[in-house]
Amino acid sequence: MSMKIQLAEFSRLHFPRPPATPEQITAFEARVGWKLDADLRAFYLHSDGGTLFEEEPDASYRILPLAEIRRARVAIMGRDDDPYGAPSQYTVVDMQDTNYVILDVAQQAGGSYLLFDAWHETYPVAKRIASSFAEFLERAMASDGFSYWLDG
């Protein structure tokens, strides 16, 4: 499914926020020191975060607005030191149960950042769950509100 179709489905069936402006994206990229890939850029120009299936505060899939994306080791462990996780990993989705979906700016496939499941109890060990944000969004929207990457 194309990103354009996914974004239309996201807006129709879920809870988008107002779009980020190009200036907000530029400021975000300057703050974090890396550039959004094409899927993330398209998403944030469409919606600066949002939730799937339910509105806040009950949503288990909360795609973070640009202002809330931060280094995963800070969000999960409260520390910005190498023993607490790679400096290249950033939160993208708050699963509301001390679990995040993170991306790693040091790992790409076909120009897209890889996404991982990062749970507080096991982090910095993280499980790869998608090869792109587009893949993640498609599978998440089809998940009926469950973490599609968990067994059983």
Salt bridges, closest charged atoms under 4 A:
GLU29 OE1 - LYS35 NZ 3.77
GLU29 OE2 - ARG41 NH2 2.42
GLU56 OE1 - ARG62 NE 3.00
GLU68 OE1 - ARG62 NH2 2.57
ASP80 OD2 - ARG71 NH1 3.27
ASP80 OD1 - ARG73 NE 2.72
ASP81 OD2 - ARG79 NH2 3.20
ASP82 OD1 - ARG73 NH1 2.73
GLU121 OE2 - HIS120 ND1 3.76
GLU135 OE2 - ARG139 NH1 3.53
